Amino acid sequence: MSYLTTAYEKQAQTIISNLAKRNMEGCYYNTAAECTRAVLESIPKRSVISWGGSESIKECGLMDAIHNGDYQLIDRSAAKTPDESRVLYSQAVLSDYYLMSSNAITLDGELINIDGNGNRVACLIQGPSHVLLIVGMNKVVTDVKSGIARVRNTASPANAVRLDRKLPCAASGVCHDCLAPDCFCNQIVVTRRSGHTGRIKVYLVGEPLGY
């Protein structure tokens, strides 16, 4: 076991303890494969599942697994028109399980997310019966301020490049606090506590996931 792995385990236990104080559950897995198995074991067959845009849940293999499993999936990306997208989103809000990551998580157990349309953070806040977040330890920050800075200067430029958005951060790699038409840093949400016991569970992973 490497020193970094040991440090991640200890850091994760600190976060898990602080999540509990905030009425959220946390757990830690050394590898993405272990985490994916645990997530699948926690979701009953035929459950209604939806998800927010996340490279983390793709990279860990969870997306492939649910597509190949015995579940009812609500995939908003399958919509062909804005009206279809609206209908699918309304169904996602009532899903049994909503899968996502967090753009950052503080050592004190706060979740930091920045969204464009707001559908992902809306479902985190209210709606689905269970929200499961897959979060690599590369997303751990010391506090909310550093978390927002991380999202704006690490996650947002990478997403702008991935989505081919014509944004200043895609060109420079850093946030310009822009108000461009293509900007997706529209909603900044800090989840400091869950109002519903047993609803939000954070799966921390000792491998880099997403950005």
C-alpha positions in Angstrom: 0.0 0.0 0.0 1.4 3.4 -1.0 1.8 6.3 1.3 -0.7 8.2 -0.9 -3.3 5.5 -0.6 -2.9 5.6 3.2 -3.2 9.3 3.2 -6.3 9.2 1.0 -7.9 6.7 3.4 -7.3 8.9 6.4 -8.5 12.0 4.6 -11.6 10.2 3.4 -12.4 9.2 7.0 -12.2 12.8 8.0 -14.6 13.8 5.2 -17.0 10.9 6.0 -17.2 12.0 9.6 -18.0 15.5 8.6 -20.6 14.4 6.0 -22.4 12.6 8.9 -22.6 15.8 10.8 -24.3 17.3 7.7 -26.9 14.5 7.5 -25.1 12.9 4.5 -23.6 9.4 4.3 -20.1 8.8 3.0 -18.0 5.7 2.2 -14.5 5.1 0.7 -13.1 2.7 -1.8 -9.5 2.4 -2.9 -10.5 1.7 -6.6 -13.2 2.8 -9.0 -14.0 -0.9 -9.7 -14.7 -1.5 -6.0 -16.8 1.6 -5.8 -18.9 0.6 -8.9 -19.6 -2.9 -7.4 -20.7 -1.3 -4.1 -23.0 1.2 -5.9 -24.6 -1.6 -8.0 -25.2 -3.7 -4.9 -27.0 -0.8 -3.2 -29.5 -0.3 -6.1 -32.4 -2.8 -6.3 -33.2 -4.4 -9.7 -35.9 -2.5 -11.7 -35.2 0.7 -9.9 -35.7 3.9 -11.9 -32.3 5.5 -12.5 -31.3 8.8 -14.0 -28.1 10.8 -13.9 -26.5 14.2 -14.4 -23.7 14.9 -16.8 -20.5 13.4 -15.3 -17.3 12.0 -16.6 -16.6 10.4 -13.3 -19.6 8.0 -13.5 -18.4 7.1 -17.0 -14.8 6.6 -16.1 -15.5 4.3 -13.2 -17.6 2.0 -15.4 -20.9 2.7 -13.7 -22.7 4.0 -16.8 -21.9 0.9 -18.8 -23.0 -1.3 -15.9 -26.4 0.3 -15.5 -27.0 0.2 -19.2 -26.3 -3.5 -19.1 -28.3 -4.1 -15.9 -32.0 -4.7 -15.1 -33.0 -1.1 -14.4 -35.4 1.5 -15.8 -33.3 4.3 -17.2 -34.3 7.9 -17.8 -31.7 9.3 -20.3 -32.3 13.0 -20.9 -29.7 12.9 -23.7 -32.0 10.7 -25.7 -34.5 13.6 -26.2 -34.8 14.8 -29.8 -36.7 18.0 -29.0 -36.8 20.6 -26.2 -40.3 19.3 -25.3 -39.0 15.7 -25.0 -36.1 16.9 -22.9 -38.5 18.7 -20.5 -40.6 15.5 -20.2 -37.6 13.3 -19.5 -36.3 15.8 -16.9 -39.6 15.8 -15.1 -39.4 12.0 -14.9 -35.8 12.2 -13.7 -36.9 14.4 -10.8 -39.0 11.4 -9.6 -36.4 8.7 -10.1 -35.5 6.2 -7.4 -31.8 6.8 -7.8 -29.9 9.8 -9.3 -26.3 9.4 -10.2 -23.8 12.2 -10.4 -20.4 13.4 -9.2 -19.5 16.6 -7.4 -17.2 19.2 -8.9 -15.5 19.5 -5.5 -15.9 18.4 -1.9 -14.4 20.1 1.1 -12.6 18.4 3.9 -15.5 19.6 6.1 -18.0 17.7 4.0 -19.5 20.4 1.8 -20.4 19.7 -1.8 -19.6 22.3 -4.5 -21.2 22.2 -7.9 -21.4 24.6 -10.8 -24.1 24.0 -13.5 -25.3 25.4 -16.8 -28.9 24.5 -17.1 -29.2 23.6 -13.4 -30.9 20.2 -13.9 -28.1 18.3 -12.1 -28.0 20.6 -9.1 -31.8 20.8 -9.0 -32.0 17.0 -8.6 -29.2 17.1 -6.0 -31.2 19.6 -4.0 -34.7 18.0 -4.3 -36.6 15.3 -6.1 -35.0 11.8 -6.6 -35.4 9.5 -3.6 -31.7 8.8 -3.5 -28.7 10.7 -4.8 -25.4 8.8 -5.2 -22.3 10.8 -5.9 -19.1 9.2 -7.2 -16.2 11.5 -6.2 -12.5 10.9 -6.9 -10.1 12.1 -4.2 -8.6 14.5 -6.8 -11.6 16.7 -6.1 -11.0 17.3 -2.4 -10.4 20.9 -1.4 -9.8 22.7 1.9 -12.8 25.0 1.8 -15.7 26.4 -0.3 -13.6 29.3 -1.7 -10.9 27.0 -3.0 -13.6 24.6 -4.2 -15.2 27.2 -6.4 -11.8 28.2 -7.7 -11.0 24.5 -8.5 -14.3 24.1 -10.5 -13.8 27.4 -12.4 -10.1 26.8 -13.3 -9.9 23.0 -13.6 -13.3 21.5 -14.3 -14.9 24.3 -16.4 -12.1 24.8 -18.9 -11.9 21.0 -19.4 -15.6 20.8 -19.9 -15.5 23.8 -22.3 -12.9 22.0 -24.4 -14.8 18.7 -24.3 -18.1 20.3 -25.3 -16.4 22.6 -27.9 -17.8 25.7 -26.3 -16.5 29.0 -27.6 -15.5 30.3 -24.2 -12.5 32.3 -22.9 -11.6 29.5 -20.5 -11.5 27.0 -23.4 -8.9 29.2 -25.1 -6.8 30.1 -22.0 -7.4 27.2 -19.6 -8.5 29.6 -16.8 -11.8 31.2 -15.7 -12.5 34.8 -17.0 -15.7 35.1 -15.0 -17.4 35.6 -18.3 -21.1 36.2 -19.2 -20.8 34.7 -22.7 -23.8 33.1 -24.4 -22.2 29.6 -24.1 -21.3 30.0 -20.5 -22.2 27.1 -18.3 -21.1 28.5 -15.0 -24.6 29.8 -14.4 -25.6 28.1 -11.1 -23.2 27.8 -8.2 -24.5 25.5 -5.5 -23.0 24.7 -2.1 -24.6 21.8 -0.3 -23.8 22.3 3.4 -26.4 19.9 4.7 -29.0 17.5 3.6 -32.5 18.0 4.9 -33.5 14.4 4.3 -31.8 11.6 6.2 -30.5 8.8 4.1 -31.0 10.6 0.8 -27.5 11.7 -0.2 -24.6 9.3 -0.2 -21.0 10.2 -1.3 -18.8 7.4 -2.6 -15.2 8.6 -2.3 -12.7 6.9 -4.6 -8.9 6.8 -4.1 -8.3 7.2 -7.8 -8.6 10.3 -10.0 -12.0 10.6 -11.6 -13.3 13.3 -13.8 -11.9 16.8 -13.5 
